[in-house]
Amino acid sequence: MYPAGEGLSQAFLRKAIANALTRVDWRDTLAPELLMALKGKFRTAFRRLKKSAPAHIEGVHFSCYYYNPGYVIKALKKEFDVVTLKGVCITVPPEFYQGFVERYPQWFARLKKTDAAIGTHFPFNRCCDHYLITLQKK
């Protein structure tokens, strides 16, 4: 038993947790790929695994490429040294999850701290949607 729950029965805590879980909008907590896969939209969920993916914005169709950090580093290694490689938005939901920060400020703060703690470590700095590579010219 944790001190915050001291004096509360296990039955009460189970009911309180179950009640809280029914109020969470799981779309705000699941990775976009997992959410799409659970909805049966496998093409959308795994589009980043392909060489390119079709995309369109305002009626303009084009190919979208998802380069991993290793590819970028390899392509530039003759002229640049890698100073840092940091994963960005590893646990923090993407911006298109409108209202997440306002609805869940404590969760957002925790996820932000988690990102800061793990962002420069393998495999987290390589398996995320966004990454920041700091390079120095040789």
PyRosetta script that sets phi, psi and omega in degrees:
from pyrosetta import init, pose_from_sequence

init()
pose = pose_from_sequence("MYPAGEGLSQAFLRKAIANALTRVDWRDTLAPELLMALKGKFRTAFRRLKKSAPAHIEGVHFSCYYYNPGYVIKALKKEFDVVTLKGVCITVPPEFYQGFVERYPQWFARLKKTDAAIGTHFPFNRCCDHYLITLQKK")
pose.set_psi(1, 134.8)
pose.set_omega(1, 177.7)
pose.set_phi(2, -86.3)
pose.set_psi(2, 149.8)
pose.set_omega(2, -178.0)
pose.set_phi(3, -54.9)
pose.set_psi(3, -33.0)
pose.set_omega(3, -179.2)
pose.set_phi(4, -65.7)
pose.set_psi(4, -25.1)
pose.set_omega(4, -179.3)
pose.set_phi(5, -102.8)
pose.set_psi(5, 9.3)
pose.set_omega(5, -178.2)
pose.set_phi(6, -59.8)
pose.set_psi(6, 131.6)
pose.set_omega(6, 178.6)
pose.set_phi(7, 89.3)
pose.set_psi(7, -6.7)
pose.set_omega(7, 178.4)
pose.set_phi(8, -100.0)
pose.set_psi(8, 140.2)
pose.set_omega(8, -179.2)
pose.set_phi(9, -73.1)
pose.set_psi(9, 155.4)
pose.set_omega(9, 177.8)
pose.set_phi(10, -60.8)
pose.set_psi(10, -38.3)
pose.set_omega(10, 179.9)
pose.set_phi(11, -62.4)
pose.set_psi(11, -43.5)
pose.set_omega(11, 179.0)
pose.set_phi(12, -63.7)
pose.set_psi(12, -44.7)
pose.set_omega(12, -179.4)
pose.set_phi(13, -63.1)
pose.set_psi(13, -42.8)
pose.set_omega(13, 178.3)
pose.set_phi(14, -59.9)
pose.set_psi(14, -43.7)
pose.set_omega(14, -179.3)
pose.set_phi(15, -65.8)
pose.set_psi(15, -41.7)
pose.set_omega(15, 180.0)
pose.set_phi(16, -64.7)
pose.set_psi(16, -41.3)
pose.set_omega(16, 179.1)
pose.set_phi(17, -67.0)
pose.set_psi(17, -45.1)
pose.set_omega(17, 178.6)
pose.set_phi(18, -60.1)
pose.set_psi(18, -40.6)
pose.set_omega(18, 178.3)
pose.set_phi(19, -64.3)
pose.set_psi(19, -43.5)
pose.set_omega(19, 179.6)
pose.set_phi(20, -64.1)
pose.set_psi(20, -38.8)
pose.set_omega(20, -179.2)
pose.set_phi(21, -67.4)
pose.set_psi(21, -26.8)
pose.set_omega(21, 178.3)
pose.set_phi(22, -73.7)
pose.set_psi(22, -19.8)
pose.set_omega(22, -179.1)
pose.set_phi(23, -91.9)
pose.set_psi(23, -10.1)
pose.set_omega(23, -179.0)
pose.set_phi(24, -77.9)
pose.set_psi(24, 134.7)
pose.set_omega(24, 174.1)
pose.set_phi(25, -87.4)
pose.set_psi(25, 101.0)
pose.set_omega(25, -173.6)
pose.set_phi(26, -62.5)
pose.set_psi(26, -19.5)
pose.set_omega(26, 176.3)
pose.set_phi(27, -62.6)
pose.set_psi(27, -24.6)
pose.set_omega(27, -179.6)
pose.set_phi(28, -84.9)
pose.set_psi(28, -8.5)
pose.set_omega(28, -174.4)
pose.set_phi(29, -116.6)
pose.set_psi(29, -20.1)
pose.set_omega(29, -179.0)
pose.set_phi(30, -89.8)
pose.set_psi(30, 144.8)
pose.set_omega(30, 175.2)
pose.set_phi(31, -59.5)
pose.set_psi(31, 143.2)
pose.set_omega(31, -178.0)
pose.set_phi(32, -54.0)
pose.set_psi(32, -38.3)
pose.set_omega(32, -179.5)
pose.set_phi(33, -64.6)
pose.set_psi(33, -44.0)
pose.set_omega(33, 179.8)
pose.set_phi(34, -65.9)
pose.set_psi(34, -41.7)
pose.set_omega(34, 179.3)
pose.set_phi(35, -60.7)
pose.set_psi(35, -45.4)
pose.set_omega(35, 179.2)
pose.set_phi(36, -64.4)
pose.set_psi(36, -40.3)
pose.set_omega(36, 179.0)
pose.set_phi(37, -64.1)
pose.set_psi(37, -41.5)
pose.set_omega(37, 179.0)
pose.set_phi(38, -65.0)
pose.set_psi(38, -27.6)
pose.set_omega(38, 177.6)
pose.set_phi(39, -83.4)
pose.set_psi(39, -2.6)
pose.set_omega(39, -179.4)
pose.set_phi(40, 84.5)
pose.set_psi(40, 9.5)
pose.set_omega(40, 179.9)
pose.set_phi(41, -96.0)
pose.set_psi(41, 69.8)
pose.set_omega(41, -173.0)
pose.set_phi(42, -67.9)
pose.set_psi(42, -35.0)
pose.set_omega(42, 179.3)
pose.set_phi(43, -60.9)
pose.set_psi(43, -43.5)
pose.set_omega(43, 178.7)
pose.set_phi(44, -70.5)
pose.set_psi(44, -40.8)
pose.set_omega(44, -176.3)
pose.set_phi(45, -62.5)
pose.set_psi(45, -38.7)
pose.set_omega(45, -173.3)
pose.set_phi(46, -111.3)
pose.set_psi(46, 22.7)
pose.set_omega(46, -178.0)
pose.set_phi(47, -63.2)
pose.set_psi(47, -28.0)
pose.set_omega(47, -177.9)
pose.set_phi(48, -73.7)
pose.set_psi(48, -13.8)
pose.set_omega(48, 179.5)
pose.set_phi(49, -80.5)
pose.set_psi(49, -15.0)
pose.set_omega(49, 179.4)
pose.set_phi(50, -85.3)
pose.set_psi(50, 166.4)
pose.set_omega(50, 176.9)
pose.set_phi(51, -63.2)
pose.set_psi(51, -43.5)
pose.set_omega(51, 175.7)
pose.set_phi(52, -146.5)
pose.set_psi(52, 162.0)
pose.set_omega(52, 179.9)
pose.set_phi(53, -132.7)
pose.set_psi(53, 139.6)
pose.set_omega(53, 177.2)
pose.set_phi(54, -69.6)
pose.set_psi(54, 141.0)
pose.set_omega(54, 179.5)
pose.set_phi(55, -142.5)
pose.set_psi(55, 162.3)
pose.set_omega(55, 174.5)
pose.set_phi(56, -153.7)
pose.set_psi(56, 141.6)
pose.set_omega(56, 176.8)
pose.set_phi(57, -134.1)
pose.set_psi(57, 125.1)
pose.set_omega(57, 178.7)
pose.set_phi(58, 50.1)
pose.set_psi(58, 44.1)
pose.set_omega(58, 175.5)
pose.set_phi(59, 82.5)
pose.set_psi(59, -4.9)
pose.set_omega(59, 178.1)
pose.set_phi(60, -95.0)
pose.set_psi(60, 121.0)
pose.set_omega(60, -179.2)
pose.set_phi(61, -97.3)
pose.set_psi(61, 140.6)
pose.set_omega(61, -178.7)
pose.set_phi(62, -158.4)
pose.set_psi(62, 167.6)
pose.set_omega(62, 175.8)
pose.set_phi(63, -91.9)
pose.set_psi(63, 136.8)
pose.set_omega(63, 179.7)
pose.set_phi(64, -112.5)
pose.set_psi(64, 131.6)
pose.set_omega(64, -178.4)
pose.set_phi(65, -111.8)
pose.set_psi(65, 134.5)
pose.set_omega(65, 179.5)
pose.set_phi(66, -111.2)
pose.set_psi(66, 94.2)
pose.set_omega(66, -178.9)
pose.set_phi(67, -85.4)
pose.set_psi(67, 136.4)
pose.set_omega(67, 176.0)
pose.set_phi(68, -87.3)
pose.set_psi(68, 160.6)
pose.set_omega(68, -176.6)
pose.set_phi(69, -59.1)
pose.set_psi(69, -35.3)
pose.set_omega(69, 179.9)
pose.set_phi(70, -60.4)
pose.set_psi(70, -39.1)
pose.set_omega(70, 178.8)
pose.set_phi(71, -64.5)
pose.set_psi(71, -45.5)
pose.set_omega(71, -179.1)
pose.set_phi(72, -64.3)
pose.set_psi(72, -45.3)
pose.set_omega(72, -179.7)
pose.set_phi(73, -62.4)
pose.set_psi(73, -44.8)
pose.set_omega(73, 179.9)
pose.set_phi(74, -62.2)
pose.set_psi(74, -41.0)
pose.set_omega(74, -179.0)
pose.set_phi(75, -66.8)
pose.set_psi(75, -27.0)
pose.set_omega(75, -175.1)
pose.set_phi(76, -108.3)
pose.set_psi(76, 1.8)
pose.set_omega(76, -170.5)
pose.set_phi(77, -65.4)
pose.set_psi(77, -23.3)
pose.set_omega(77, 179.6)
pose.set_phi(78, -70.1)
pose.set_psi(78, -30.8)
pose.set_omega(78, -175.3)
pose.set_phi(79, -109.1)
pose.set_psi(79, -14.6)
pose.set_omega(79, -175.4)
pose.set_phi(80, -135.9)
pose.set_psi(80, 149.2)
pose.set_omega(80, 170.4)
pose.set_phi(81, -103.5)
pose.set_psi(81, 144.0)
pose.set_omega(81, 177.7)
pose.set_phi(82, -81.5)
pose.set_psi(82, 123.8)
pose.set_omega(82, 176.3)
pose.set_phi(83, -90.4)
pose.set_psi(83, -51.5)
pose.set_omega(83, 176.6)
pose.set_phi(84, -144.9)
pose.set_psi(84, 153.4)
pose.set_omega(84, 171.6)
pose.set_phi(85, -132.5)
pose.set_psi(85, 117.8)
pose.set_omega(85, -174.6)
pose.set_phi(86, -129.6)
pose.set_psi(86, 128.8)
pose.set_omega(86, 173.3)
pose.set_phi(87, -75.8)
pose.set_psi(87, 138.5)
pose.set_omega(87, -178.6)
pose.set_phi(88, -119.8)
pose.set_psi(88, 136.7)
pose.set_omega(88, -179.5)
pose.set_phi(89, 58.8)
pose.set_psi(89, 51.7)
pose.set_omega(89, 178.7)
pose.set_phi(90, -76.3)
pose.set_psi(90, -50.0)
pose.set_omega(90, -179.6)
pose.set_phi(91, -109.3)
pose.set_psi(91, -19.8)
pose.set_omega(91, 179.4)
pose.set_phi(92, -75.3)
pose.set_psi(92, 132.4)
pose.set_omega(92, 179.4)
pose.set_phi(93, -62.1)
pose.set_psi(93, 150.0)
pose.set_omega(93, 178.5)
pose.set_phi(94, -64.4)
pose.set_psi(94, 163.2)
pose.set_omega(94, -175.7)
pose.set_phi(95, -60.5)
pose.set_psi(95, -27.6)
pose.set_omega(95, -176.5)
pose.set_phi(96, -72.7)
pose.set_psi(96, -4.4)
pose.set_omega(96, 171.9)
pose.set_phi(97, -83.6)
pose.set_psi(97, 76.6)
pose.set_omega(97, -174.3)
pose.set_phi(98, -55.7)
pose.set_psi(98, 133.9)
pose.set_omega(98, 172.8)
pose.set_phi(99, 83.5)
pose.set_psi(99, 0.3)
pose.set_omega(99, -177.7)
pose.set_phi(100, -59.9)
pose.set_psi(100, -46.5)
pose.set_omega(100, -177.9)
pose.set_phi(101, -61.2)
pose.set_psi(101, -42.7)
pose.set_omega(101, -178.3)
pose.set_phi(102, -70.6)
pose.set_psi(102, -38.9)
pose.set_omega(102, -177.4)
pose.set_phi(103, -78.8)
pose.set_psi(103, -31.7)
pose.set_omega(103, -175.8)
pose.set_phi(104, -131.7)
pose.set_psi(104, 63.8)
pose.set_omega(104, -175.6)
pose.set_phi(105, -62.5)
pose.set_psi(105, -35.6)
pose.set_omega(105, 179.4)
pose.set_phi(106, -69.4)
pose.set_psi(106, -42.0)
pose.set_omega(106, 177.1)
pose.set_phi(107, -62.2)
pose.set_psi(107, -44.1)
pose.set_omega(107, -179.9)
pose.set_phi(108, -59.0)
pose.set_psi(108, -44.5)
pose.set_omega(108, 179.6)
pose.set_phi(109, -61.2)
pose.set_psi(109, -42.1)
pose.set_omega(109, 178.7)
pose.set_phi(110, -65.0)
pose.set_psi(110, -45.8)
pose.set_omega(110, -179.1)
pose.set_phi(111, -64.4)
pose.set_psi(111, -36.7)
pose.set_omega(111, 178.2)
pose.set_phi(112, -63.8)
pose.set_psi(112, -42.7)
pose.set_omega(112, 177.4)
pose.set_phi(113, -65.0)
pose.set_psi(113, -38.8)
pose.set_omega(113, 178.5)
pose.set_phi(114, -63.0)
pose.set_psi(114, -45.4)
pose.set_omega(114, 177.6)
pose.set_phi(115, -56.8)
pose.set_psi(115, -45.3)
pose.set_omega(115, -179.0)
pose.set_phi(116, -62.8)
pose.set_psi(116, -36.0)
pose.set_omega(116, -177.0)
pose.set_phi(117, -75.7)
pose.set_psi(117, -35.2)
pose.set_omega(117, -173.2)
pose.set_phi(118, -107.6)
pose.set_psi(118, -8.2)
pose.set_omega(118, -171.6)
pose.set_phi(119, -58.1)
pose.set_psi(119, -29.2)
pose.set_omega(119, -178.0)
pose.set_phi(120, -98.1)
pose.set_psi(120, 1.9)
pose.set_omega(120, -176.3)
pose.set_phi(121, -102.9)
pose.set_psi(121, 142.2)
pose.set_omega(121, 173.6)
pose.set_phi(122, -69.9)
pose.set_psi(122, 140.5)
pose.set_omega(122, 3.7)
pose.set_phi(123, -92.3)
pose.set_psi(123, 1.0)
pose.set_omega(123, -173.6)
pose.set_phi(124, -65.4)
pose.set_psi(124, -27.8)
pose.set_omega(124, -179.7)
pose.set_phi(125, -82.8)
pose.set_psi(125, 3.0)
pose.set_omega(125, -179.6)
pose.set_phi(126, -124.5)
pose.set_psi(126, -19.7)
pose.set_omega(126, -175.1)
pose.set_phi(127, -112.9)
pose.set_psi(127, 55.4)
pose.set_omega(127, 179.4)
pose.set_phi(128, -138.7)
pose.set_psi(128, 166.2)
pose.set_omega(128, -178.6)
pose.set_phi(129, -70.2)
pose.set_psi(129, -35.3)
pose.set_omega(129, -175.5)
pose.set_phi(130, -127.4)
pose.set_psi(130, 142.0)
pose.set_omega(130, 176.1)
pose.set_phi(131, -145.2)
pose.set_psi(131, 156.6)
pose.set_omega(131, -179.4)
pose.set_phi(132, -119.4)
pose.set_psi(132, 119.9)
pose.set_omega(132, 178.0)
pose.set_phi(133, -110.7)
pose.set_psi(133, 122.3)
pose.set_omega(133, 175.3)
pose.set_phi(134, -100.7)
pose.set_psi(134, 121.8)
pose.set_omega(134, -177.5)
pose.set_phi(135, -116.6)
pose.set_psi(135, 152.6)
pose.set_omega(135, 175.5)
pose.set_phi(136, -126.4)
pose.set_psi(136, 130.5)
pose.set_omega(136, 179.7)
pose.set_phi(137, -64.3)
pose.set_psi(137, 135.9)
pose.set_omega(137, -179.6)
pose.set_phi(138, -72.3)
pose.dump_pdb("model.pdb")
